[in-house]
Amino acid sequence: MKFTYLLFFLFNITVWAQSDCPDAIMVCGGMDYYGLTAEGVGDIMELSTATNDCHSQEHHSVWFKIQIKDGGTLGFILTPESSNLVVDFDFWFFGPNLECGNLGDPIRCSTTNPNAAGLSYNTTGMNETEIDVSEGPNEDGNAFIQWVDVEDDDIYYLVIDRPHGFSNFSIEWTGTATFHEVPVFLNPNNIPLNIVQCDGDDGVYDQSVTFDLTVYEEMFIGDQTDVELTYHTSLNDMTLGENPMANPAEFFSDVSTQTVYLRMTNPITGCYDVLTFDVEIPVISGNSQDITLCDTNENGIREFDLSVNDDGITGGELDYTVTYFTSQEDAENNIGAIGPLYENQVPYENEVIWARLNKTGESCFDLSAFTISIYTFEIPPSQITLCDNDGVDDGLTNFDLTINEDSLSGGATNASFAYYASATDLQNNIPIANPSNYTNTSNPQTLYVRMTNTDTGCFATQSFIINTSSVIAGTPQNLMLCDDNVDGFQLFDLSINQTLIQNGDINTVISYHTTQQNALNGVNPIATPYQNIVAYASQTIWVRLQRTNNPDCFDITSFTINIMPLPVFNNPDSIVLDLSQCDDDGVDDQSNEFDLTTHENMFTGNQTDIVFSYYESMDDLNDGNAIANPQAYANTTNPQTIYIQIYNTITGCYSLPESFEIEIINPVVAGEPEDLWLCDRDEDGFQLFVLSLNDALIKNGEDFRTVTYYASLEDAQNETNPLNDVHQNSVPYTGQTIWARLESTNGCLGYDIVSFTISVPHLPDIDYTIKIDDFTTHDNAIAIDIANWENFEYSLDGINYIDMPYFGNLIPGVYTVYIRSKDGCSETSEEVVLLNYPKFFTPNGDGIHETWQVFFIYFLPKSKISIFDRYGKLVSSFWGDSIGWDGMYNGRPLPSTDYWFLLELEDGRNIRGHFAMVR
């Protein structure tokens, strides 16, 4: 392998920074780089004198990333463009297969200074003849070190630094290793690549074209694999591979020539190639301006010079020509050209003119459009009316004729005005000298105004009238409102008097005031609606009637606002207003006739001119649907609310609504029954219930009562389909509501209905495990692990039960654990053994403690006990139903000492411990 790798460092052009490891240049076969910069150390100082054998650091550096394709030997020769020995290049070589930020020490480096070392050259690199792997700094070395043996797919980093001098350089790679090849832009027929399109090819002339940049994509890639093609708008983005176009098939351009930058990259190796071509729009129209002329002929027709747009459309270029047309179609077909002097066709209507731009020697053309129009405007009639308040009732006063100028011009700053006292003065252009202080000569008087556009010189004239008038307020009426808030305050709609005050003069405005002086001065108006200031006191409201747009022309008047008290319900002793009686009319329907007017005399007190009305609901009260005969009213529900209101026939005020209840006293009040449930003994969800078990609770100790049971509230209310006393539930495992009707059999008639539930629940499952904690003298425990433990109770004697599934402070022994559901429907029991063992035994023939055995282990006969001496030797083994160990081994007694045991229980537990044998 041998090829030259050229790097040109242009310090005055910043194209791409390779001064940091993450931005390293990928070294590929046959690649050259141009326009690179090596100014500074980048964003990170990745080398320092303390981290390498060559004792130097970055000054002006460039990083390379080298990915080996085929292994072998790898060297290089770096040759500066300048042979001046002041120019000094150093390098460091890292690898293999390390990551930026964790490169460690370089495996090769050279920082020899050619001047200091007395060399006659300033080249440097790695070759096959050198044997050292590092040299420098300064005079140390000869600028060359041993090359590197590399393997397939190894990755290395090379950083080249220029601590002294200024020069570009080239690199010649040597050795047998190879690099990955660069992708190639294929163009087998060497076709021109620039893309040319005319504006308007898509039917729209907008001085832009959308190009499909991908037309060559298949040709460029050919049969190459593992390549990606991206499109960019700048050399920098292409070189860095950044900011690719999102949709190169629809690339927008509005300039005549634009360069497109292409990058073909192998995403596996990182090698890439670049290419550029241009997209061109041969002819693009410049800007044209709309043309507007004054209506000097006063007929909406003028002659326009279209050529005023020539320079704007051609941009001043000499090889362009412009022709004008009245339609896009004519312009496209280049037929029916007009102008350049052209008279518009329709008075006062805008007309679109199409300009066609042609370039000598080009088949493309471009179209643009502009509008020609006649500038005309009208001055709307405007009348000025002032109040004749100068003390002389002659209809004459001073006018400011300029007050309407902003509205006439729309606030435009390019408008000027002149005023004339007569049509003759207008014709002779004799304006009024001081229009802001003009005294009319008659009432009314016609004047004339001319408004001129100072930019175009166009003007319009209009006549208008000035006149004087006076203002006389009409007579308003006093306002009264009922005290609906019962606080003496109300919001008054003062505008109710507006029509009366204006008295037909609509060119006036009204304001309301709390004092006569404020009304005279036109200050501190009050808003409507307005709330009176003092409760229950009459208040005067002053009104100012003022001529529109003339605050000096006004009159004042006044009216009062008053709060009228509401009728009230007198109840001096605060008696209860509710009415009640027994349903003793012989019909058991909980209804009877009431005299609703019972309290009217008390309610009236000293009030006069009042009328009472009674209602069945607030809706009826709001709608005015009163009860027709309140002296004999039969209730429709029990109890029932009656609403009452008082009306004052003089003030028209209504009282606040009052209400009371009428009620048929029901002597029958049912007691609270209990829900009934039975255990599911047959495990089918059905049982026979004796409903009369609830009779006593429902009767609640009262005599002359009967109880009947029903399956629904409707049946209970209608006394239909009564149930038998012994009743089977209808749906298994689902609660059923039973409705009980309690009736009186003597005195006032009546009934009450209550409900209760009958149910047959599933037998609860008792699924549990028992955990024990034993082998203590008196601190053993039994715990029951059971789901929904709070639904069960627990006992060790089958008599005394507790709620918690735990028994503690137990001595070793045999226990029976009892578990039963709290509803009494399910129960179970299990025998549990708590164990312990003796800490010593004395097999000395005295009949006491002659053998060693685990206490109560005989209840677990399948448990196995193994005995070991202190050396781990098995000396005995026996089952739980054995009498135990007698201290003998193979017929001979063992010595007194400590022995160890392993207890393998039936439940899978293994217990280890030790004890002493004392002879």
BALUM-571372 format. One record per residue (C-alpha): x, y, z. Coordinates in steps of 0.25 Angstrom, whole numbers, padded with zeros to 4 digits, always signed. Layout:
XYZ
...
//
This chain:
+0000+0000+0000
+0005+0014-0004
-0002+0026-0007
-0001+0041-0003
-0011+0047+0006
-0011+0062+0004
-0016+0072+0014
-0016+0087+0011
-0018+0096+0023
-0024+0110+0020
-0024+0118+0032
-0032+0129+0027
-0044+0119+0023
-0051+0111+0034
-0058+0100+0027
-0057+0088+0036
-0051+0086+0050
-0043+0073+0052
-0036+0078+0064
-0043+0068+0074
-0044+0053+0074
-0059+0052+0072
-0057+0060+0059
-0046+0052+0054
-0044+0050+0038
-0048+0036+0034
-0036+0031+0026
-0041+0024+0013
-0034+0018+0001
-0031+0029-0010
-0037+0041-0002
-0032+0055-0002
-0037+0066+0006
-0037+0081+0003
-0040+0094+0010
-0037+0088+0024
-0033+0097+0036
-0024+0094+0047
-0024+0106+0056
-0023+0103+0071
-0026+0091+0079
-0041+0089+0077
-0051+0089+0088
-0043+0079+0097
-0028+0078+0101
-0027+0063+0098
-0012+0062+0100
-0003+0068+0110
+0012+0066+0114
+0008+0057+0125
+0001+0047+0117
+0011+0042+0107
+0025+0038+0105
+0028+0049+0095
+0026+0060+0106
+0018+0070+0097
+0003+0074+0095
-0006+0080+0085
-0004+0093+0078
-0010+0093+0064
-0015+0079+0063
-0022+0070+0053
-0028+0057+0057
-0030+0044+0047
-0038+0032+0049
-0032+0020+0042
-0040+0007+0040
-0032-0004+0034
-0038-0013+0024
-0027-0023+0022
-0017-0025+0032
-0002-0024+0030
+0009-0013+0033
+0005+0002+0034
+0014+0014+0032
+0014+0028+0026
+0023+0039+0022
+0018+0054+0026
+0024+0064+0016
+0022+0079+0019
+0020+0088+0007
+0031+0097+0013
+0045+0091+0014
+0048+0102+0024
+0053+0095+0037
+0046+0104+0046
+0033+0097+0041
+0032+0085+0051
+0021+0074+0051
+0019+0064+0063
+0010+0052+0063
+0004+0042+0073
-0002+0029+0069
-0013+0022+0078
-0019+0008+0077
-0024-0002+0074
-0039-0001+0076
-0040+0010+0087
-0050+0021+0089
-0049+0036+0089
-0048+0041+0103
-0041+0027+0107
-0029+0026+0098
-0018+0024+0108
-0004+0025+0104
+0000+0025+0090
+0007+0013+0084
+0015+0022+0075
+0019+0037+0076
+0030+0046+0071
+0032+0061+0075
+0046+0063+0070
+0049+0077+0066
+0057+0077+0052
+0065+0089+0056
+0069+0085+0070
+0072+0071+0065
+0082+0077+0054
+0074+0070+0043
+0074+0074+0028
+0060+0071+0026
+0046+0074+0033
+0039+0061+0029
+0034+0051+0039
+0026+0038+0040
+0027+0023+0043
+0035+0013+0034
+0041-0001+0034
+0055+0002+0037
+0054+0009+0050
+0053+0001+0063
+0049+0012+0073
+0034+0014+0076
+0035+0028+0082
+0045+0040+0081
+0046+0055+0085
+0044+0065+0090
+0054+0075+0083
+0067+0069+0079
+0064+0055+0082
+0062+0045+0070
+0062+0046+0055
+0047+0049+0053
+0044+0035+0049
+0040+0023+0058
+0036+0008+0055
+0023+0006+0047
+0012-0003+0053
+0007-0017+0050
-0009-0016+0049
-0020-0026+0048
-0032-0027+0040
-0043-0017+0044
-0034-0010+0055
-0037+0004+0058
-0026+0014+0061
-0025+0029+0063
-0014+0038+0058
-0013+0053+0063
-0003+0062+0056
+0001+0075+0062
+0009+0087+0057
+0016+0094+0069
+0025+0103+0061
+0024+0110+0047
+0013+0110+0037
+0011+0101+0025
+0002+0091+0019
+0006+0077+0017
+0003+0063+0011
+0003+0049+0016
+0008+0037+0008
+0003+0024+0014
+0013+0012+0014
+0013-0003+0017
+0004-0014+0013
-0009-0011+0021
-0021-0006+0013
-0032+0004+0016
-0047+0003+0012
-0050+0008-0001
-0058+0021-0003
-0072+0020-0010
-0072+0026-0024
-0082+0034-0031
-0085+0026-0044
-0087+0033-0057
-0084+0023-0068
-0088+0032-0080
-0082+0044-0074
-0095+0052-0075
-0096+0067-0071
-0102+0067-0057
-0108+0081-0056
-0123+0082-0056
-0130+0093-0064
-0145+0096-0062
-0153+0108-0066
-0162+0116-0057
-0176+0112-0061
-0174+0098-0065
-0183+0094-0054
-0194+0104-0059
-0191+0114-0048
-0182+0127-0050
-0176+0130-0037
-0162+0132-0040
-0158+0119-0034
-0157+0105-0037
-0157+0092-0030
-0146+0082-0034
-0146+0067-0033
-0131+0065-0029
-0132+0050-0028
-0133+0048-0043
-0119+0043-0044
-0119+0035-0031
-0120+0021-0037
-0109+0024-0047
-0100+0030-0036
-0101+0017-0027
-0102+0007-0038
-0099-0007-0032
-0092-0002-0020
-0097-0006-0006
-0096-0001+0008
-0096+0014+0003
-0105+0025+0007
-0107+0038-0002
-0111+0051+0005
-0113+0065-0001
-0108+0078+0005
-0109+0093+0002
-0095+0096+0007
-0080+0091+0005
-0079+0091+0021
-0092+0082+0023
-0087+0073+0012
-0073+0071+0018
-0079+0069+0032
-0091+0061+0027
-0100+0070+0035
-0114+0076+0032
-0118+0067+0020
-0130+0071+0012
-0142+0065+0017
-0149+0064+0003
-0139+0065-0008
-0149+0061-0018
-0156+0074-0016
-0145+0085-0015
-0150+0099-0015
-0141+0110-0022
-0144+0124-0026
-0130+0128-0031
-0125+0127-0045
-0114+0117-0041
-0112+0109-0028
-0101+0099-0025
-0106+0086-0019
-0096+0078-0010
-0097+0062-0010
-0090+0053+0000
-0089+0037-0003
-0086+0030+0010
-0083+0016+0014
-0089+0016+0028
-0081+0004+0032
-0067+0009+0029
-0071+0024+0030
-0064+0026+0016
-0070+0036+0007
-0069+0043-0006
-0075+0057-0010
-0081+0063-0023
-0088+0076-0027
-0096+0080-0038
-0105+0093-0041
-0120+0095-0042
-0123+0106-0052
-0135+0115-0055
-0131+0122-0068
-0141+0133-0067
-0147+0139-0055
-0155+0152-0055
-0151+0163-0046
-0161+0172-0038
-0172+0180-0045
-0180+0190-0038
-0195+0193-0039
-0198+0206-0046
-0209+0215-0041
-0214+0228-0048
-0223+0239-0043
-0237+0240-0049
-0234+0254-0056
-0244+0251-0067
-0254+0248-0057
-0259+0236-0065
-0250+0225-0060
-0242+0223-0072
-0227+0227-0074
-0215+0224-0083
-0204+0216-0075
-0189+0215-0079
-0186+0200-0076
-0172+0202-0079
-0169+0208-0066
-0168+0194-0061
-0157+0190-0071
-0145+0192-0062
-0151+0185-0050
-0155+0173-0058
-0142+0172-0066
-0133+0176-0054
-0126+0185-0064
-0120+0174-0072
-0118+0178-0087
-0121+0164-0093
-0135+0163-0088
-0148+0168-0094
-0162+0171-0088
-0175+0170-0095
-0189+0172-0088
-0202+0165-0090
-0216+0166-0084
-0217+0151-0081
-0208+0140-0076
-0212+0131-0088
-0208+0142-0098
-0195+0144-0090
-0191+0129-0090
-0194+0128-0105
-0188+0141-0108
-0200+0147-0116
-0208+0160-0115
-0197+0168-0109
-0201+0182-0104
-0194+0195-0101
-0186+0200-0096
-0196+0212-0096
-0209+0205-0092
-0223+0210-0088
-0231+0202-0078
-0244+0196-0082
-0254+0197-0071
-0255+0210-0063
-0251+0209-0048
-0248+0194-0049
-0235+0188-0046
-0228+0182-0058
-0217+0171-0058
-0206+0173-0068
-0197+0161-0071
-0182+0164-0074
-0174+0153-0082
-0159+0153-0080
-0150+0147-0091
-0135+0145-0091
-0127+0145-0104
-0124+0131-0108
-0132+0124-0097
-0145+0116-0100
-0150+0119-0086
-0158+0131-0082
-0164+0136-0069
-0177+0143-0066
-0181+0153-0056
-0194+0161-0053
-0197+0175-0048
-0210+0183-0046
-0213+0196-0053
-0224+0204-0046
-0231+0218-0046
-0230+0225-0032
-0243+0231-0028
-0250+0234-0015
-0262+0241-0010
-0264+0249+0002
-0276+0245+0010
-0286+0256+0014
-0284+0261+0028
-0292+0271+0035
-0288+0279+0047
-0298+0284+0057
-0295+0293+0069
-0303+0299+0080
-0306+0313+0079
-0301+0317+0093
-0294+0330+0091
-0306+0338+0097
-0312+0343+0084
-0323+0334+0079
-0320+0337+0064
-0316+0323+0060
-0302+0328+0057
-0289+0323+0064
-0274+0320+0062
-0271+0306+0055
-0258+0298+0054
-0260+0293+0040
-0248+0284+0041
-0253+0274+0052
-0257+0263+0042
-0244+0263+0035
-0239+0250+0042
-0251+0242+0039
-0252+0248+0024
-0237+0243+0022
-0237+0231+0030
-0226+0237+0038
-0217+0237+0026
-0205+0247+0027
-0205+0250+0012
-0218+0257+0011
-0220+0272+0011
-0233+0280+0012
-0239+0293+0007
-0253+0299+0010
-0262+0308+0002
-0274+0317+0005
-0281+0315-0008
-0280+0307-0021
-0275+0320-0028
-0263+0321-0018
-0260+0306-0020
-0260+0308-0036
-0251+0320-0034
-0243+0313-0023
-0245+0324-0013
-0244+0316+0000
-0249+0320+0014
-0237+0327+0021
-0239+0322+0035
-0248+0309+0034
-0245+0306+0049
-0253+0318+0053
-0264+0321+0043
-0277+0328+0047
-0289+0323+0038
-0296+0334+0031
-0310+0326+0030
-0316+0314+0038
-0315+0304+0032
-0303+0307+0022
-0297+0299+0011
-0282+0299+0010
-0272+0291+0001
-0259+0283+0004
-0248+0279-0005
-0239+0267+0000
-0226+0265-0008
-0216+0253-0007
-0203+0260-0006
-0195+0248-0012
-0204+0246-0024
-0210+0260-0026
-0223+0253-0027
-0235+0261-0021
-0250+0260-0018
-0260+0270-0014
-0273+0269-0006
-0283+0279+0000
-0288+0278+0014
-0297+0286+0024
-0295+0294+0036
-0306+0298+0046
-0309+0301+0060
-0319+0295+0070
-0324+0296+0084
-0327+0284+0094
-0339+0283+0103
-0341+0272+0112
-0354+0265+0114
-0361+0261+0127
-0357+0248+0133
-0365+0239+0143
-0361+0236+0157
-0356+0221+0158
-0361+0211+0169
-0356+0197+0172
-0361+0187+0182
-0351+0183+0193
-0349+0169+0187
-0335+0168+0195
-0342+0173+0208
-0330+0182+0211
-0335+0195+0205
-0326+0195+0193
-0329+0192+0178
-0323+0193+0165
-0330+0204+0157
-0330+0204+0141
-0329+0219+0140
-0330+0217+0124
-0345+0214+0126
-0347+0229+0125
-0338+0231+0113
-0350+0233+0103
-0357+0242+0112
-0345+0251+0114
-0340+0251+0099
-0355+0255+0095
-0352+0250+0081
-0338+0257+0079
-0330+0245+0075
-0317+0254+0073
-0315+0255+0088
-0308+0246+0098
-0312+0245+0113
-0304+0244+0126
-0309+0242+0140
-0303+0249+0152
-0305+0249+0167
-0305+0265+0169
-0310+0276+0161
-0296+0283+0160
-0290+0270+0154
-0301+0270+0144
-0298+0284+0140
-0283+0282+0139
-0285+0269+0132
-0275+0261+0142
-0276+0249+0150
-0287+0242+0143
-0293+0229+0149
-0295+0216+0142
-0309+0209+0140
-0313+0200+0146
-0311+0209+0159
-0313+0205+0173
-0319+0215+0183
-0310+0221+0194
-0319+0221+0206
-0329+0210+0209
-0343+0213+0208
-0341+0228+0206
-0345+0235+0193
-0333+0240+0185
-0333+0250+0174
-0326+0246+0161
-0321+0258+0152
-0321+0256+0137
-0312+0264+0126
-0318+0263+0112
-0306+0267+0103
-0305+0269+0088
-0297+0258+0081
-0283+0263+0079
-0286+0276+0085
-0284+0276+0100
-0288+0291+0101
-0302+0289+0096
-0310+0282+0108
-0322+0283+0117
-0324+0277+0131
-0336+0271+0138
-0338+0261+0150
-0346+0250+0156
-0347+0242+0168
-0344+0227+0171
-0351+0220+0183
-0351+0206+0190
-0365+0201+0193
-0366+0192+0205
-0371+0177+0203
-0383+0172+0210
-0379+0163+0221
-0384+0151+0229
-0387+0155+0243
-0384+0144+0253
-0382+0151+0266
-0381+0138+0275
-0373+0130+0265
-0383+0119+0265
-0381+0107+0256
-0389+0109+0243
-0391+0094+0239
-0405+0088+0239
-0408+0073+0242
-0419+0064+0245
-0424+0050+0245
-0429+0043+0232
-0442+0040+0238
-0451+0042+0226
-0453+0027+0225
-0445+0026+0213
-0431+0020+0216
-0424+0029+0205
-0415+0038+0214
-0423+0050+0209
-0433+0060+0216
-0438+0074+0214
-0430+0086+0220
-0433+0100+0223
-0421+0107+0217
-0425+0121+0222
-0425+0118+0237
-0413+0128+0239
-0418+0139+0230
-0422+0149+0241
-0409+0147+0249
-0401+0149+0236
-0409+0162+0232
-0407+0169+0245
-0408+0184+0242
-0406+0183+0227
-0416+0188+0218
-0419+0186+0203
-0413+0172+0203
-0418+0159+0196
-0413+0144+0200
-0410+0133+0189
-0407+0119+0192
-0399+0109+0183
-0396+0095+0182
-0381+0097+0177
-0371+0109+0174
-0373+0106+0159
-0388+0109+0161
-0385+0121+0169
-0376+0127+0159
-0386+0124+0148
-0398+0130+0156
-0405+0116+0157
-0412+0118+0171
-0421+0108+0178
-0435+0111+0175
-0442+0108+0188
-0431+0109+0200
-0442+0108+0210
-0445+0093+0207
-0432+0088+0200
-0430+0073+0200
-0415+0069+0201
-0409+0061+0189
-0397+0056+0195
-0394+0053+0210
-0387+0061+0215
-0389+0073+0205
-0382+0087+0205
-0392+0099+0202
-0386+0112+0197
-0392+0125+0201
-0390+0139+0196
-0396+0153+0199
-0399+0164+0189
-0401+0179+0192
-0411+0184+0182
-0406+0198+0183
-0391+0197+0182
-0391+0185+0173
-0381+0178+0182
-0381+0163+0186
-0376+0158+0199
-0365+0148+0199
-0371+0134+0198
-0374+0126+0211
-0377+0112+0212
-0383+0102+0222
-0386+0087+0222
-0400+0080+0223
-0399+0066+0228
-0408+0054+0230
-0403+0049+0243
-0399+0034+0242
-0400+0027+0255
-0393+0015+0249
-0378+0015+0250
-0371+0002+0247
-0359-0002+0255
-0346-0007+0249
-0345-0021+0245
-0333-0030+0245
-0327-0036+0233
-0329-0051+0233
-0318-0061+0228
-0317-0076+0229
-0305-0085+0226
-0304-0093+0213
-0306-0106+0219
-0310-0113+0206
-0299-0105+0198
-0310-0101+0188
-0312-0086+0192
-0327-0088+0197
-0333-0088+0210
-0347-0087+0217
-0348-0074+0225
-0359-0071+0235
-0362-0057+0232
-0370-0054+0245
-0358-0055+0253
-0357-0040+0250
-0372-0037+0254
-0369-0032+0268
-0358-0023+0264
-0367-0017+0253
-0379-0015+0262
-0369-0008+0272
-0378-0012+0284
-0390-0005+0278
-0404-0013+0280
-0414-0013+0269
-0404-0015+0258
-0403-0026+0246
-0391-0029+0238
-0391-0035+0224
-0379-0038+0215
-0377-0035+0201
-0366-0038+0190
-0366-0023+0185
-0369-0009+0189
-0380-0008+0179
-0387-0020+0184
-0386-0015+0198
-0392-0002+0194
-0403-0008+0187
-0405-0020+0196
-0404-0030+0185
-0397-0044+0185
-0394-0045+0200
-0383-0056+0204
-0385-0068+0213
-0379-0067+0226
-0369-0079+0223
-0363-0073+0210
-0351-0079+0202
-0341-0069+0196
-0343-0068+0181
-0328-0067+0176
-0317-0075+0182
-0306-0067+0188
-0312-0054+0185
-0318-0045+0196
-0333-0043+0194
-0341-0031+0199
-0354-0034+0207
-0364-0022+0209
-0372-0022+0222
-0385-0014+0222
-0390-0010+0236
-0404-0006+0237
-0413+0000+0248
-0425-0008+0251
-0432+0002+0261
-0434+0018+0261
-0427+0026+0251
-0424+0018+0238
-0410+0017+0233
-0398+0008+0229
-0383+0008+0229
-0374+0000+0220
-0360-0005+0224
-0350-0015+0217
-0340-0025+0221
-0331-0035+0214
-0331-0050+0214
-0319-0057+0209
-0312-0071+0208
-0297-0068+0207
-0287-0078+0202
-0281-0087+0212
-0267-0080+0215
-0255-0088+0210
-0245-0091+0221
-0231-0091+0214
-0220-0090+0223
-0206-0094+0227
-0200-0095+0241
-0187-0089+0245
-0180-0093+0258
-0168-0087+0266
-0164-0097+0276
-0151-0103+0283
-0152-0094+0295
-0156-0096+0309
-0169-0087+0310
-0168-0077+0298
-0173-0086+0287
-0184-0081+0277
-0194-0085+0267
-0198-0076+0255
-0210-0079+0246
-0207-0073+0231
-0221-0072+0226
-0227-0063+0215
-0238-0053+0220
-0234-0056+0234
-0243-0046+0240
-0255-0054+0236
-0251-0066+0245
-0248-0068+0260
-0238-0078+0266
-0237-0086+0279
-0228-0097+0285
-0239-0103+0294
-0251-0102+0284
-0258-0094+0295
-0251-0080+0296
-0249-0073+0283
-0241-0061+0279
-0240-0052+0267
-0225-0053+0264
-0219-0065+0257
-0208-0066+0267
-0205-0073+0280
-0192-0070+0288
-0185-0073+0301
-0187-0088+0299
-0180-0099+0306
-0176-0112+0298
-0187-0122+0296
-0199-0126+0287
-0209-0116+0283
-0222-0116+0275
-0224-0104+0267
-0239-0100+0264
-0244-0091+0253
-0258-0087+0250
-0265-0076+0242
-0271-0064+0250
-0284-0068+0243
-0284-0081+0250
-0285-0088+0236
-0272-0095+0235
-0261-0100+0245
-0249-0110+0245
-0238-0114+0254
-0224-0119+0254
-0214-0126+0264
-0201-0118+0265
-0188-0123+0273
-0179-0113+0279
-0165-0120+0282
-0153-0118+0291
-0141-0127+0295
-0133-0129+0308
-0120-0122+0309
-0114-0134+0316
-0116-0148+0320
-0110-0158+0330
-0109-0173+0326
-0103-0177+0339
-0113-0188+0343
-0121-0180+0353
-0133-0181+0345
-0134-0166+0343
-0131-0159+0330
-0125-0172+0325
-0128-0169+0310
-0128-0156+0301
-0140-0153+0292
-0147-0141+0287
-0160-0137+0295
-0173-0141+0289
-0166-0147+0276
-0174-0160+0278
-0186-0152+0272
-0177-0151+0259
-0173-0165+0258
-0167-0163+0244
-0157-0153+0248
-0143-0157+0249
-0132-0153+0259
-0117-0155+0256
-0106-0154+0267
-0092-0150+0265
-0079-0148+0273
-0071-0136+0274
-0063-0141+0261
-0076-0142+0253
-0076-0158+0254
-0090-0164+0254
-0092-0171+0267
-0107-0174+0267
-0119-0172+0258
-0134-0175+0262
-0149-0171+0258
-0159-0163+0266
-0166-0175+0272
-0153-0180+0278
-0150-0179+0293
-0137-0171+0289
-0122-0173+0291
-0116-0180+0303
-0102-0174+0301
-0096-0187+0295
-0089-0190+0282
-0087-0204+0276
-0090-0209+0290
-0080-0201+0298
-0083-0188+0306
-0078-0175+0300
-0071-0165+0309
-0077-0153+0316
-0076-0141+0306
-0085-0132+0297
-0092-0139+0285
-0099-0133+0273
-0112-0137+0267
-0119-0135+0254
-0135-0136+0255
-0142-0138+0241
-0156-0135+0243
-0168-0141+0236
-0172-0127+0231
-0159-0125+0225
-0152-0116+0235
-0138-0120+0239
-0134-0116+0254
-0119-0117+0259
-0114-0115+0273
-0105-0122+0284
-0107-0127+0297
-0098-0133+0308
-0096-0148+0313
-0092-0148+0328
-0089-0162+0334
//
